[in-house]
């Protein structure tokens, strides 16, 4: 996505009233689609939203707003489903991709439900260590791991380090030799496939910072170098093709190409690949129209694709590994905001769009401003039978592109002080949060069985000023 350097402009979105989608009913604006909202999210008898059996008004009163809320039982159940489905499809290892969202509590939850953890930095590794996740259940990614990060991973006994460059092979080998161990590694290979949501492109995707090309021979050269280093042990190949993927078509092309690489390694170097990690990227529903494939069906399809590719190549079938992240934590989370100001704006077409400003914004959810992500939003502190109005939910930052939900329908009687809930914010929102305009980052609250507890506390201004040496 290429955007204007000053941020996206939005005033020209609705220029033709005849092209407008008809307004939904008040009942539709009040409803909570099961595919989008957490599994234990509903409206109580008085119309207020509850999640995990806890009234959102109580959460906001006790923990402030904005606030991220995670349905623990939902998250755990999705972790179990992914572990089971992908193991049935031939996976020996299923890792939770920590970049989606990580805390000590979440690391413990996913490990207890049978997942390992994929970390991409020394910081994520430190969280997994603090959570007590054993080293052999961890995999480390990263295109520029520092020697300190590599050393920490090796000292903790991380089960897989995915090497991303020739320099990194030398660094990992040196650190492993210094530690007197043989470090298991995988080679991240780029296979010329990019997949996102409903489409994939199978050419011209070597131009990226991750991995070593399977097309140019760089991946094969990496394997050759690893084989010569006694402190390294090659356990497999890694391929990640994208994110928010709704079907298996991209995996089919990618699996064929990574298996072809394994075949060449067998024939030319006499090296058998024991494990293929096909990455993650499984998608979720952010809005009602999103229709990702069922987890069990996706897993079964990918398993069959890998088996068929190996049979066609005439090689033994390696075990598989996967790294779902968003698909586990994303649907289990919501963000609560308080409405501050409400401003109707008449567009040139005569259409009125109402700008609803909330007490957060791009500092707690950058995804809308960054690449036009879509979200579902609902009035959460009460129900309403008022007619719907076209809204844009925006934040309080000094940016015209500070948008939380770009186009939404909310009740006409919306008022300052109401609470709004945005669905499917468990992944990447807290992970990518910032302190832009010196806003403090929201806390994360876990809910289950009618009780709420703090997972990550809300930042305070003292936290921020504590970093300023002149404060």
Number of C-alpha atoms within 10 A of each C-alpha: 5 7 11 7 6 9 13 18 11 12 11 10 10 17 14 13 13 9 8 10 7 8 13 14 15 19 14 12 24 23 14 20 17 13 18 22 27 27 18 19 22 21 20 15 9 9 15 18 25 21 29 24 19 19 21 24 19 13 22 18 9 10 20 16 20 25 25 28 28 30 26 23 19 21 25 20 16 19 26 17 17 25 24 19 18 24 20 14 22 20 22 17 20 27 26 32 27 28 18 21 23 23 18 18 17 23 24 19 18 24 22 14 18 19 25 27 31 26 26 21 20 19 11 21 25 17 20 28 17 14 17 13 20 16 20 13 20 24 25 24 19 18 16 16 19 15 14 11 19 23 20 16 28 22 14 16 17 22 18 24 27 26 30 25 21 16 10 19 21 16 18 27 22 18 22 22 16 11 14 10 16 18 24 21 25 28 26 28 29 29 27 19 23 22 23 18 19 16 12 19 14 14 10 11 14 19 9 10 11 19 23 25 21 21 15 11 12 17 25 22 16 21 21 15 14 22 15 10 16 13 20 23 18 24 18 24 25 23 26 23 23 18 20 18 23 23 24 21 16 23 25 19 19 25 25 20 21 24 25 19 22 27 21 16 19 14 12 10 13 10 16 19 22 15 21 26 25 23 23 24 23 26 26 25 25 22 17 14 9 15 17 19 17 13 18 15 15 19 24 17 18 23 21 15 20 26 22 16 20 21 13 12 17 12 18 14 20 21 20 25 22 27 25 25 28 27 29 28 32 27 26 30 27 26 25 29 26 24 22 16 15 17 12 14 14 11 16 13 12 12 15 15 20 21 20 23 24 26 17 27 27 25 24 27 26 22 20 18 21 17 12 16 15 16 21 24 27 22 26 25 24 19 21 20 13 16 16 22 21 19 23 23 25 24 27 19 19 9 15 15 22 25 31 29 23 21 19 19 25 26 21 16 12 18 14 14 13 16 25 24 24 22 26 29 29 28 24 22 23 23 16 16 18 18 13 14 10 12 19 21 22 25 19 24 21 21 24 17 13 11 13 23 15 14 18 15 14 19 14 13 11 11 11 15 12 11 9 9 6 6 8
